[in-house]
Amino acid sequence: MRILHTMLRVGDLDRAIAFYTEVLGMRVLRRHDYPDGKFTLAFVGYQDEADGAVIELTYNWGVDKYELGTAFGHIALEVEDAYAACDEIRKRGGKVVREAGPMKHGATVIAFVEDPDGYKIELIQRKR
């Protein structure tokens, strides 16, 4: 068994795709409209789905906002340098909500960014 993807419901698919591709550097792996169900799925990631887990962006036609609730935490991405990643994300128009620095009660360097729908993405600096 392996993890295939994490699904996020988004209120504006083009805006979400722009964030994950232009700000975080992922690529669109596939996209398909389902007219009978009135939804569109777009899969984004850093590698092909056969090689690793990806993110499924689900747009339900006509729904432009969701309540995120309190159960979902975040998606984590490994980065070489969390400080540089924050600078680059900010330059690309992304929103850094927790600057890079050691995690509370630990030494691992982390940061958090937020996508246009309010989902949190943790950046974890690779241990050297």
MMTF fields as JSON, N, C-alpha, C and O atoms, coordinates in Angstrom:
{
  "mmtfVersion": "1.0.0",
  "mmtfProducer": "UNKNOWN",
  "numBonds": 511,
  "numAtoms": 512,
  "numGroups": 128,
  "numChains": 1,
  "numModels": 1,
  "chainsPerModel": [1],
  "groupsPerChain": [128],
  "chainIdList": ["A"],
  "bondAtomList": [4, 2, 8, 6, 12, 10, 16, 14, 20, 18, 24, 22, 28, 26, 32, 30, 36, 34, 40, 38, 44, 42, 48, 46, 52, 50, 56, 54, 60, 58, 64, 62, 68, 66, 72, 70, 76, 74, 80, 78, 84, 82, 88, 86, 92, 90, 96, 94, 100, 98, 104, 102, 108, 106, 112, 110, 116, 114, 120, 118, 124, 122, 128, 126, 132, 130, 136, 134, 140, 138, 144, 142, 148, 146, 152, 150, 156, 154, 160, 158, 164, 162, 168, 166, 172, 170, 176, 174, 180, 178, 184, 182, 188, 186, 192, 190, 196, 194, 200, 198, 204, 202, 208, 206, 212, 210, 216, 214, 220, 218, 224, 222, 228, 226, 232, 230, 236, 234, 240, 238, 244, 242, 248, 246, 252, 250, 256, 254, 260, 258, 264, 262, 268, 266, 272, 270, 276, 274, 280, 278, 284, 282, 288, 286, 292, 290, 296, 294, 300, 298, 304, 302, 308, 306, 312, 310, 316, 314, 320, 318, 324, 322, 328, 326, 332, 330, 336, 334, 340, 338, 344, 342, 348, 346, 352, 350, 356, 354, 360, 358, 364, 362, 368, 366, 372, 370, 376, 374, 380, 378, 384, 382, 388, 386, 392, 390, 396, 394, 400, 398, 404, 402, 408, 406, 412, 410, 416, 414, 420, 418, 424, 422, 428, 426, 432, 430, 436, 434, 440, 438, 444, 442, 448, 446, 452, 450, 456, 454, 460, 458, 464, 462, 468, 466, 472, 470, 476, 474, 480, 478, 484, 482, 488, 486, 492, 490, 496, 494, 500, 498, 504, 502, 508, 506],
  "bondOrderList": [1, 1, 1, 1, 1, 1, 1, 1, 1, 1, 1, 1, 1, 1, 1, 1, 1, 1, 1, 1, 1, 1, 1, 1, 1, 1, 1, 1, 1, 1, 1, 1, 1, 1, 1, 1, 1, 1, 1, 1, 1, 1, 1, 1, 1, 1, 1, 1, 1, 1, 1, 1, 1, 1, 1, 1, 1, 1, 1, 1, 1, 1, 1, 1, 1, 1, 1, 1, 1, 1, 1, 1, 1, 1, 1, 1, 1, 1, 1, 1, 1, 1, 1, 1, 1, 1, 1, 1, 1, 1, 1, 1, 1, 1, 1, 1, 1, 1, 1, 1, 1, 1, 1, 1, 1, 1, 1, 1, 1, 1, 1, 1, 1, 1, 1, 1, 1, 1, 1, 1, 1, 1, 1, 1, 1, 1, 1],
  "groupList": [{"groupName": "MET", "atomNameList": ["N", "CA", "C", "O"], "elementList": ["N", "C", "C", "O"], "formalChargeList": [0, 0, 0, 0], "bondAtomList": [1, 0, 2, 1, 3, 2], "bondOrderList": [1, 1, 2], "singleLetterCode": "M", "chemCompType": "L-PEPTIDE LINKING"}, {"groupName": "ARG", "atomNameList": ["N", "CA", "C", "O"], "elementList": ["N", "C", "C", "O"], "formalChargeList": [0, 0, 0, 0], "bondAtomList": [1, 0, 2, 1, 3, 2], "bondOrderList": [1, 1, 2], "singleLetterCode": "R", "chemCompType": "L-PEPTIDE LINKING"}, {"groupName": "ILE", "atomNameList": ["N", "CA", "C", "O"], "elementList": ["N", "C", "C", "O"], "formalChargeList": [0, 0, 0, 0], "bondAtomList": [1, 0, 2, 1, 3, 2], "bondOrderList": [1, 1, 2], "singleLetterCode": "I", "chemCompType": "L-PEPTIDE LINKING"}, {"groupName": "LEU", "atomNameList": ["N", "CA", "C", "O"], "elementList": ["N", "C", "C", "O"], "formalChargeList": [0, 0, 0, 0], "bondAtomList": [1, 0, 2, 1, 3, 2], "bondOrderList": [1, 1, 2], "singleLetterCode": "L", "chemCompType": "L-PEPTIDE LINKING"}, {"groupName": "HIS", "atomNameList": ["N", "CA", "C", "O"], "elementList": ["N", "C", "C", "O"], "formalChargeList": [0, 0, 0, 0], "bondAtomList": [1, 0, 2, 1, 3, 2], "bondOrderList": [1, 1, 2], "singleLetterCode": "H", "chemCompType": "L-PEPTIDE LINKING"}, {"groupName": "THR", "atomNameList": ["N", "CA", "C", "O"], "elementList": ["N", "C", "C", "O"], "formalChargeList": [0, 0, 0, 0], "bondAtomList": [1, 0, 2, 1, 3, 2], "bondOrderList": [1, 1, 2], "singleLetterCode": "T", "chemCompType": "L-PEPTIDE LINKING"}, {"groupName": "VAL", "atomNameList": ["N", "CA", "C", "O"], "elementList": ["N", "C", "C", "O"], "formalChargeList": [0, 0, 0, 0], "bondAtomList": [1, 0, 2, 1, 3, 2], "bondOrderList": [1, 1, 2], "singleLetterCode": "V", "chemCompType": "L-PEPTIDE LINKING"}, {"groupName": "GLY", "atomNameList": ["N", "CA", "C", "O"], "elementList": ["N", "C", "C", "O"], "formalChargeList": [0, 0, 0, 0], "bondAtomList": [1, 0, 2, 1, 3, 2], "bondOrderList": [1, 1, 2], "singleLetterCode": "G", "chemCompType": "PEPTIDE LINKING"}, {"groupName": "ASP", "atomNameList": ["N", "CA", "C", "O"], "elementList": ["N", "C", "C", "O"], "formalChargeList": [0, 0, 0, 0], "bondAtomList": [1, 0, 2, 1, 3, 2], "bondOrderList": [1, 1, 2], "singleLetterCode": "D", "chemCompType": "L-PEPTIDE LINKING"}, {"groupName": "ALA", "atomNameList": ["N", "CA", "C", "O"], "elementList": ["N", "C", "C", "O"], "formalChargeList": [0, 0, 0, 0], "bondAtomList": [1, 0, 2, 1, 3, 2], "bondOrderList": [1, 1, 2], "singleLetterCode": "A", "chemCompType": "L-PEPTIDE LINKING"}, {"groupName": "PHE", "atomNameList": ["N", "CA", "C", "O"], "elementList": ["N", "C", "C", "O"], "formalChargeList": [0, 0, 0, 0], "bondAtomList": [1, 0, 2, 1, 3, 2], "bondOrderList": [1, 1, 2], "singleLetterCode": "F", "chemCompType": "L-PEPTIDE LINKING"}, {"groupName": "TYR", "atomNameList": ["N", "CA", "C", "O"], "elementList": ["N", "C", "C", "O"], "formalChargeList": [0, 0, 0, 0], "bondAtomList": [1, 0, 2, 1, 3, 2], "bondOrderList": [1, 1, 2], "singleLetterCode": "Y", "chemCompType": "L-PEPTIDE LINKING"}, {"groupName": "GLU", "atomNameList": ["N", "CA", "C", "O"], "elementList": ["N", "C", "C", "O"], "formalChargeList": [0, 0, 0, 0], "bondAtomList": [1, 0, 2, 1, 3, 2], "bondOrderList": [1, 1, 2], "singleLetterCode": "E", "chemCompType": "L-PEPTIDE LINKING"}, {"groupName": "PRO", "atomNameList": ["N", "CA", "C", "O"], "elementList": ["N", "C", "C", "O"], "formalChargeList": [0, 0, 0, 0], "bondAtomList": [1, 0, 2, 1, 3, 2], "bondOrderList": [1, 1, 2], "singleLetterCode": "P", "chemCompType": "L-PEPTIDE LINKING"}, {"groupName": "LYS", "atomNameList": ["N", "CA", "C", "O"], "elementList": ["N", "C", "C", "O"], "formalChargeList": [0, 0, 0, 0], "bondAtomList": [1, 0, 2, 1, 3, 2], "bondOrderList": [1, 1, 2], "singleLetterCode": "K", "chemCompType": "L-PEPTIDE LINKING"}, {"groupName": "GLN", "atomNameList": ["N", "CA", "C", "O"], "elementList": ["N", "C", "C", "O"], "formalChargeList": [0, 0, 0, 0], "bondAtomList": [1, 0, 2, 1, 3, 2], "bondOrderList": [1, 1, 2], "singleLetterCode": "Q", "chemCompType": "L-PEPTIDE LINKING"}, {"groupName": "ASN", "atomNameList": ["N", "CA", "C", "O"], "elementList": ["N", "C", "C", "O"], "formalChargeList": [0, 0, 0, 0], "bondAtomList": [1, 0, 2, 1, 3, 2], "bondOrderList": [1, 1, 2], "singleLetterCode": "N", "chemCompType": "L-PEPTIDE LINKING"}, {"groupName": "TRP", "atomNameList": ["N", "CA", "C", "O"], "elementList": ["N", "C", "C", "O"], "formalChargeList": [0, 0, 0, 0], "bondAtomList": [1, 0, 2, 1, 3, 2], "bondOrderList": [1, 1, 2], "singleLetterCode": "W", "chemCompType": "L-PEPTIDE LINKING"}, {"groupName": "CYS", "atomNameList": ["N", "CA", "C", "O"], "elementList": ["N", "C", "C", "O"], "formalChargeList": [0, 0, 0, 0], "bondAtomList": [1, 0, 2, 1, 3, 2], "bondOrderList": [1, 1, 2], "singleLetterCode": "C", "chemCompType": "L-PEPTIDE LINKING"}],
  "groupTypeList": [0, 1, 2, 3, 4, 5, 0, 3, 1, 6, 7, 8, 3, 8, 1, 9, 2, 9, 10, 11, 5, 12, 6, 3, 7, 0, 1, 6, 3, 1, 1, 4, 8, 11, 13, 8, 7, 14, 10, 5, 3, 9, 10, 6, 7, 11, 15, 8, 12, 9, 8, 7, 9, 6, 2, 12, 3, 5, 11, 16, 17, 7, 6, 8, 14, 11, 12, 3, 7, 5, 9, 10, 7, 4, 2, 9, 3, 12, 6, 12, 8, 9, 11, 9, 9, 18, 8, 12, 2, 1, 14, 1, 7, 7, 14, 6, 6, 1, 12, 9, 7, 13, 0, 14, 4, 7, 9, 5, 6, 2, 9, 10, 6, 12, 8, 13, 8, 7, 11, 14, 2, 12, 3, 2, 15, 1, 14, 1],
  "groupIdList": [1, 2, 3, 4, 5, 6, 7, 8, 9, 10, 11, 12, 13, 14, 15, 16, 17, 18, 19, 20, 21, 22, 23, 24, 25, 26, 27, 28, 29, 30, 31, 32, 33, 34, 35, 36, 37, 38, 39, 40, 41, 42, 43, 44, 45, 46, 47, 48, 49, 50, 51, 52, 53, 54, 55, 56, 57, 58, 59, 60, 61, 62, 63, 64, 65, 66, 67, 68, 69, 70, 71, 72, 73, 74, 75, 76, 77, 78, 79, 80, 81, 82, 83, 84, 85, 86, 87, 88, 89, 90, 91, 92, 93, 94, 95, 96, 97, 98, 99, 100, 101, 102, 103, 104, 105, 106, 107, 108, 109, 110, 111, 112, 113, 114, 115, 116, 117, 118, 119, 120, 121, 122, 123, 124, 125, 126, 127, 128],
  "secStructList": [7, 7, 7, 7, 3, 3, 3, 3, 3, 7, 1, 7, 2, 2, 2, 2, 2, 2, 0, 0, 0, 0, 0, 6, 7, 7, 3, 3, 3, 3, 3, 3, 3, 3, 6, 6, 6, 6, 3, 3, 3, 3, 3, 3, 3, 1, 1, 7, 6, 6, 6, 1, 7, 3, 3, 3, 3, 3, 3, 3, 6, 6, 7, 7, 7, 7, 7, 7, 6, 6, 6, 7, 7, 7, 3, 3, 3, 3, 3, 1, 7, 2, 2, 2, 2, 2, 2, 2, 2, 2, 2, 6, 6, 7, 3, 3, 3, 3, 3, 3, 3, 3, 7, 6, 6, 1, 7, 7, 3, 3, 3, 3, 3, 3, 7, 6, 6, 1, 7, 3, 3, 3, 3, 3, 3, 7, 7, 7],
  "xCoordList": [0.84, 0.0, 0.881, 2.029, 0.307, 0.989, -0.044, -1.168, 0.315, -0.573, -0.56, 0.507, -1.743, -1.858, -1.983, -1.229, -2.941, -3.135, -3.916, -4.519, -3.878, -4.706, -5.641, -5.192, -6.941, -7.913, -8.25, -8.511, -8.239, -8.635, -9.755, -9.633, -10.834, -11.902, -11.503, -11.103, -11.619, -11.203, -12.352, -13.212, -12.355, -13.419, -13.17, -14.11, -11.928, -11.571, -10.424, -9.282, -10.73, -9.734, -8.545, -7.406, -8.776, -7.652, -6.729, -5.507, -7.317, -6.523, -5.724, -4.553, -6.328, -5.634, -4.503, -3.396, -4.777, -3.73, -2.58, -1.419, -2.87, -1.816, -0.953, 0.27, -1.567, -0.8, 0.123, 1.323, -0.429, 0.375, 1.446, 2.489, 1.206, 2.202, 3.154, 4.37, 2.625, 3.468, 4.151, 5.274, 3.499, 4.075, 4.88, 5.996, 4.314, 5.01, 5.818, 6.566, 5.681, 6.508, 6.075, 6.853, 4.842, 4.337, 3.928, 3.999, 3.502, 2.973, 1.625, 1.351, 0.793, -0.5, -0.222, 0.372, -0.652, -0.438, -1.602, -1.404, -2.809, -3.992, -5.156, -5.178, -6.12, -7.304, -8.464, -8.315, -9.635, -10.78, -12.07, -12.267, -12.945, -14.281, -15.247, -15.153, -16.173, -17.218, -18.565, -19.176, -19.029, -20.26, -21.478, -22.275, -21.641, -22.811, -22.795, -23.853, -21.611, -21.486, -21.253, -21.268, -21.036, -20.791, -19.576, -19.638, -18.457, -17.211, -16.031, -16.153, -14.889, -13.639, -12.569, -12.494, -11.734, -10.594, -9.311, -9.191, -8.363, -7.026, -6.028, -6.136, -5.062, -4.037, -2.739, -2.311, -2.097, -0.829, 0.204, -0.134, 1.467, 2.527, 3.89, 4.017, 4.904, 6.291, 6.782, 7.773, 6.088, 6.499, 5.255, 4.147, 5.435, 4.302, 3.606, 4.232, 2.329, 1.543, 2.073, 1.926, 2.679, 3.232, 4.44, 4.815, 5.047, 6.282, 6.112, 7.037, 4.974, 4.792, 3.406, 2.637, 3.095, 1.792, 1.644, 2.622, 0.413, 0.11, -1.09, -1.632, -1.496, -2.66, -3.753, -3.52, -4.948, -6.13, -6.891, -7.339, -7.042, -7.831, -9.208, -9.335, -10.232, -11.602, -12.382, -12.498, -12.915, -13.772, -15.192, -15.459, -16.095, -17.515, -18.129, -18.149, -18.621, -19.101, -20.117, -21.085, -19.878, -20.795, -20.533, -21.207, -19.568, -19.229, -17.907, -16.868, -17.959, -16.749, -16.048, -15.031, -16.582, -15.948, -16.37, -17.501, -15.433, -15.696, -15.286, -14.376, -15.953, -15.517, -14.46, -14.729, -13.27, -12.187, -12.311, -11.749, -13.023, -13.193, -11.945, -10.998, -11.954, -10.843, -10.082, -9.117, -10.481, -9.822, -8.587, -7.581, -8.648, -7.526, -6.41, -6.66, -5.183, -4.044, -3.308, -3.457, -2.506, -1.708, -1.115, -1.173, -0.553, 0.247, 1.689, 1.964, 2.606, 4.021, 4.843, 4.668, 5.75, 6.682, 8.106, 8.383, 9.002, 10.409, 11.064, 10.863, 11.845, 12.583, 14.043, 14.366, 14.901, 16.329, 16.614, 17.366, 16.015, 16.262, 14.929, 14.414, 14.373, 13.058, 13.069, 12.076, 14.162, 14.262, 14.201, 13.453, 14.993, 15.001, 13.663, 13.183, 13.055, 11.758, 10.707, 9.893, 10.706, 9.749, 9.955, 8.992, 11.216, 11.515, 10.994, 10.386, 11.231, 10.81, 9.288, 8.714, 8.641, 7.175, 6.572, 5.604, 7.133, 6.657, 6.827, 5.927, 7.977, 8.236, 7.223, 6.863, 6.766, 5.811, 4.364, 3.436, 4.173, 2.827, 2.173, 0.996, 2.913, 2.377, 2.341, 3.02, 1.553, 1.356, 2.062, 1.675, 3.089, 3.803, 3.088, 2.969, 2.614, 1.869, 2.675, 2.284, 3.794, 4.728, 6.112, 6.445, 6.912, 8.254, 9.113, 8.86, 10.117, 11.029, 11.774, 12.2, 11.918, 12.646, 12.468, 11.669, 13.21, 13.095, 11.685, 11.035, 11.225, 9.906, 9.944, 10.992, 8.803, 8.695, 9.118, 8.661, 9.97, 10.457, 11.297, 11.401, 11.897, 12.709, 13.696, 13.787, 14.429, 15.444, 15.123, 15.784, 14.135, 13.787, 13.295, 12.443, 13.828, 13.422, 12.185, 12.188, 11.128, 9.864, 9.344, 9.811, 8.373, 7.625, 6.254, 6.059, 5.307, 3.988, 3.581, 3.798, 2.986, 2.379, 0.914, 0.515, 0.129, -1.3, -1.704, -1.297, -2.504, -2.969, -4.178, -4.667, -4.67, -5.771, -7.065, -7.903, -7.243, -8.448, -8.247, -9.168, -7.06, -6.799, -6.14, -5.898, -5.839, -5.158, -3.704, -3.053, -3.209, -1.841, -0.899, -1.223, 0.275, 1.329, 2.561, 3.057, 3.047, 4.24, 5.462, 5.488, 6.457, 7.745, 8.709, 8.92, 9.285, 10.218, 11.596, 11.8, 12.526, 13.882, 14.564, 14.565, 15.153, 15.856, 16.992, 17.737, 17.109, 18.206, 19.499, 19.568, 20.516, 21.8, 22.767, 23.898],
  "yCoordList": [-1.186, 0.0, 1.243, 1.219, 2.328, 3.615, 4.728, 4.506, 5.897, 7.049, 7.544, 7.732, 7.757, 8.231, 9.75, 10.413, 10.29, 11.743, 12.227, 11.445, 13.529, 14.219, 15.12, 15.843, 15.09, 15.891, 17.147, 17.093, 18.283, 19.56, 20.142, 20.19, 20.579, 21.273, 22.743, 23.368, 23.28, 24.656, 25.467, 24.932, 26.758, 27.642, 28.251, 28.723, 28.255, 28.796, 27.939, 28.092, 27.042, 26.064, 26.718, 26.323, 27.699, 28.352, 29.046, 28.994, 29.692, 30.357, 29.336, 29.571, 28.211, 27.158, 26.562, 26.368, 26.273, 25.727, 26.709, 26.3, 27.983, 28.999, 28.996, 29.1, 28.88, 28.851, 27.635, 27.77, 26.463, 25.245, 25.127, 24.516, 25.697, 25.605, 26.797, 26.613, 28.002, 29.196, 29.582, 30.087, 29.353, 29.732, 28.582, 28.789, 27.366, 26.232, 25.395, 24.51, 25.657, 24.978, 23.58, 22.842, 23.204, 21.899, 22.012, 23.09, 20.903, 20.936, 20.228, 19.354, 20.62, 19.956, 18.619, 18.562, 17.559, 16.212, 15.75, 15.063, 16.129, 15.84, 16.664, 17.085, 16.883, 17.676, 17.134, 16.841, 17.003, 16.469, 17.049, 17.111, 17.473, 17.945, 16.77, 15.854, 16.803, 15.8, 16.521, 16.779, 16.848, 17.645, 17.038, 17.769, 15.73, 15.112, 15.301, 15.434, 15.313, 15.513, 16.96, 17.303, 17.821, 19.256, 19.502, 20.259, 18.833, 19.084, 18.862, 18.215, 19.416, 19.268, 18.82, 19.314, 17.877, 17.425, 17.826, 17.668, 18.342, 18.628, 18.045, 18.258, 17.312, 16.707, 17.447, 17.63, 17.881, 18.617, 17.914, 17.248, 18.073, 17.467, 17.772, 18.435, 17.283, 17.472, 16.322, 16.454, 15.198, 14.018, 13.315, 13.603, 12.401, 11.656, 10.882, 10.501, 10.659, 9.947, 8.546, 8.038, 7.924, 6.581, 6.602, 5.575, 7.782, 7.894, 8.492, 8.415, 9.077, 9.677, 10.257, 10.35, 10.645, 11.217, 12.608, 13.341, 12.953, 14.235, 14.858, 14.284, 16.035, 16.725, 16.759, 17.147, 16.349, 16.437, 17.694, 17.822, 18.616, 19.819, 19.559, 19.282, 19.646, 19.372, 20.675, 21.356, 21.008, 22.183, 21.718, 21.159, 21.951, 21.675, 22.935, 23.991, 22.812, 23.961, 24.767, 24.224, 26.059, 26.963, 27.132, 27.929, 26.398, 26.545, 27.306, 26.811, 28.513, 29.331, 29.439, 30.123, 28.769, 28.847, 27.666, 27.187, 27.208, 26.1, 26.488, 27.296, 25.914, 26.024, 24.947, 23.772, 25.321, 24.353, 23.451, 22.356, 23.879, 23.04, 23.03, 23.777, 22.182, 22.145, 20.831, 20.674, 19.89, 18.584, 18.544, 17.937, 19.178, 19.147, 20.038, 21.15, 19.55, 20.338, 21.014, 22.217, 20.243, 20.836, 19.746, 18.555, 20.196, 19.36, 19.765, 20.954, 18.831, 19.147, 18.908, 17.91, 19.853, 19.745, 19.87, 20.732, 19.02, 19.149, 20.166, 20.126, 21.073, 22.071, 22.051, 21.674, 22.458, 22.512, 23.579, 23.338, 24.75, 25.901, 26.615, 27.261, 26.507, 27.081, 28.604, 29.206, 29.226, 30.688, 31.163, 32.085, 30.526, 30.876, 30.549, 31.3, 29.43, 29.053, 30.101, 30.446, 30.615, 31.666, 32.913, 33.514, 33.302, 34.478, 34.288, 35.196, 33.115, 32.838, 32.781, 33.307, 32.154, 32.072, 33.468, 33.782, 34.291, 35.672, 36.44, 37.174, 36.275, 36.95, 36.526, 37.314, 35.286, 34.756, 35.071, 34.604, 35.854, 36.263, 35.391, 35.578, 34.431, 33.556, 34.227, 35.23, 33.678, 34.235, 33.357, 32.208, 33.896, 33.207, 33.575, 34.754, 32.568, 32.832, 32.495, 32.854, 31.811, 31.565, 31.544, 30.653, 32.537, 32.652, 31.448, 30.762, 31.21, 30.09, 30.29, 31.395, 29.202, 29.21, 27.872, 27.043, 27.66, 26.387, 26.178, 27.119, 24.941, 24.644, 24.786, 24.641, 25.066, 25.215, 23.921, 22.846, 24.008, 22.867, 21.9, 20.722, 22.39, 21.515, 22.312, 23.533, 21.621, 22.267, 22.245, 22.937, 21.474, 21.394, 22.754, 23.366, 23.231, 24.528, 24.313, 23.502, 25.058, 24.951, 26.345, 27.348, 26.38, 27.596, 27.137, 25.961, 28.063, 27.754, 28.8, 29.996, 28.333, 29.211, 28.804, 27.732, 29.675, 29.421, 29.538, 30.473, 28.59, 28.658, 29.596, 30.041, 29.904, 30.868, 30.464, 31.321, 29.18, 28.727, 28.62, 28.235, 28.954, 28.936, 27.671, 27.555, 26.703, 25.494, 25.822, 26.597, 25.23, 25.462, 24.437, 23.256, 24.927, 24.071, 24.32, 25.444, 23.259, 23.372, 23.113, 22.167, 23.944, 23.751, 23.243, 23.908, 22.083, 21.491, 21.456, 20.832, 22.142, 22.203, 20.85, 20.236, 20.392, 19.109, 19.153, 20.13, 18.09, 18.005, 17.771, 16.959, 18.489, 18.408, 17.537, 17.363],
  "zCoordList": [0.0, 0.0, 0.0, 0.444, -0.511, -0.478, -0.536, -0.988, -0.094, -0.178, -1.617, -2.202, -2.191, -3.561, -3.633, -4.346, -2.888, -2.935, -1.714, -0.978, -1.533, -0.553, -1.344, -2.234, -1.033, -1.75, -0.957, 0.245, -1.66, -1.082, -1.937, -3.161, -1.318, -2.046, -2.16, -1.178, -3.364, -3.604, -4.191, -4.89, -3.898, -4.365, -5.729, -6.369, -6.192, -7.504, -8.02, -7.587, -8.942, -9.395, -10.075, -9.826, -10.919, -11.6, -10.606, -10.744, -9.609, -8.569, -7.784, -7.485, -7.442, -6.692, -7.522, -7.019, -8.789, -9.662, -9.78, -9.734, -9.932, -10.023, -8.767, -8.862, -7.594, -6.356, -6.314, -6.072, -6.548, -6.413, -7.502, -7.271, -8.673, -9.741, -9.74, -9.772, -9.705, -9.816, -8.505, -8.523, -7.385, -6.086, -5.48, -5.003, -5.499, -4.882, -5.873, -5.458, -7.168, -8.158, -8.56, -9.165, -8.233, -8.677, -10.142, -10.731, -10.722, -12.081, -12.105, -11.283, -13.058, -13.237, -13.905, -14.982, -13.265, -13.781, -14.65, -15.653, -14.261, -15.069, -14.548, -13.391, -15.427, -15.092, -15.917, -17.103, -15.266, -15.988, -15.419, -14.205, -16.334, -15.962, -15.928, -16.745, -14.979, -14.854, -14.909, -13.872, -16.126, -16.264, -15.581, -14.993, -15.644, -15.009, -13.496, -12.88, -12.892, -11.456, -11.072, -9.89, -12.077, -11.874, -10.979, -10.01, -11.335, -10.625, -11.568, -12.608, -11.174, -11.913, -10.942, -9.817, -11.38, -10.592, -11.305, -12.52, -10.549, -11.069, -10.079, -8.872, -10.6, -9.76, -9.989, -11.129, -8.886, -8.965, -8.097, -7.119, -8.471, -7.68, -8.251, -9.281, -7.574, -7.999, -8.862, -9.581, -8.79, -9.555, -10.052, -9.6, -10.977, -11.505, -10.388, -9.399, -10.556, -9.55, -9.278, -8.166, -10.259, -10.065, -9.134, -8.569, -8.977, -8.201, -6.809, -6.0, -6.51, -5.196, -5.025, -5.981, -3.806, -3.475, -4.101, -4.253, -4.458, -5.088, -4.379, -3.435, -4.843, -4.293, -5.345, -6.489, -4.946, -5.811, -5.427, -4.288, -6.357, -6.151, -6.742, -7.935, -5.914, -6.341, -6.349, -5.33, -7.52, -7.634, -7.933, -8.997, -6.996, -7.188, -7.789, -7.157, -9.0, -9.753, -8.949, -8.416, -8.876, -8.188, -6.701, -6.049, -6.146, -4.723, -4.645, -5.082, -4.084, -4.089, -2.735, -2.619, -1.712, -0.39, 0.465, 0.384, 1.289, 2.212, 3.618, 3.808, 4.597, 5.98, 6.176, 5.926, 6.614, 6.728, 7.939, 7.95, 8.945, 10.13, 10.997, 10.752, 12.001, 12.951, 12.928, 13.676, 12.099, 12.098, 11.203, 11.57, 10.045, 9.116, 9.637, 10.102, 9.559, 10.021, 8.886, 8.675, 8.145, 7.077, 6.183, 6.488, 5.088, 4.202, 4.455, 4.621, 4.492, 4.738, 3.481, 2.781, 3.211, 2.097, 2.631, 3.464, 2.158, 2.524, 1.598, 0.384, 2.17, 1.391, 1.832, 2.959, 0.933, 1.238, 2.297, 3.241, 2.134, 3.011, 3.238, 2.326, 4.426, 4.721, 4.643, 4.234, 5.022, 4.963, 3.508, 3.182, 2.637, 1.216, 0.569, -0.281, 0.967, 0.407, 0.742, -0.114, 1.965, 2.344, 1.501, 1.026, 1.315, 0.492, -0.928, -1.495, -1.499, -2.873, -2.983, -3.937, -2.026, -2.027, -1.922, -2.614, -1.073, -0.919, -2.232, -2.64, -2.897, -4.183, -5.238, -6.113, -5.153, -6.139, -5.764, -6.424, -4.715, -4.321, -3.277, -2.972, -2.712, -1.684, -0.326, -0.102, 0.572, 1.911, 2.941, 3.154, 3.572, 4.647, 5.947, 6.281, 6.678, 7.913, 9.163, 10.274, 8.982, 10.084, 9.462, 8.681, 9.82, 9.253, 9.618, 10.608, 8.813, 9.059, 10.37, 10.704, 11.096, 12.353, 13.043, 12.606, 14.119, 14.836, 15.374, 15.828, 15.318, 15.87, 17.392, 18.02, 17.952, 19.398, 20.07, 19.683, 21.052, 21.823, 20.988, 21.327, 19.895, 19.051, 18.222, 18.35, 17.379, 16.565, 15.071, 14.296, 14.654, 13.242, 12.769, 13.414, 11.644, 11.09, 10.221, 9.295, 10.543, 9.819, 9.491, 10.031, 8.599, 8.279, 7.804, 7.499, 7.742, 7.212, 6.197, 6.392, 5.109, 4.121, 4.01, 4.464, 3.401, 3.276, 1.818, 1.129, 1.348, -0.033, -0.108, 0.93, -1.315, -1.444, -0.745, -0.465, -0.46, 0.236, 1.745, 2.465, 2.225, 3.659, 4.174, 5.375, 3.287, 3.725, 4.065, 3.365, 5.135, 5.572, 4.939, 4.816, 4.544, 4.018, 4.876, 4.961, 5.51, 6.341, 5.474, 4.687, 5.622, 4.966, 6.032, 7.046, 5.81, 6.771, 6.116, 5.074, 6.759, 6.206, 6.339, 7.406, 5.214, 5.194, 6.211, 6.29, 6.976, 7.952, 7.21, 6.287, 7.622, 6.927, 7.648, 7.193]
}
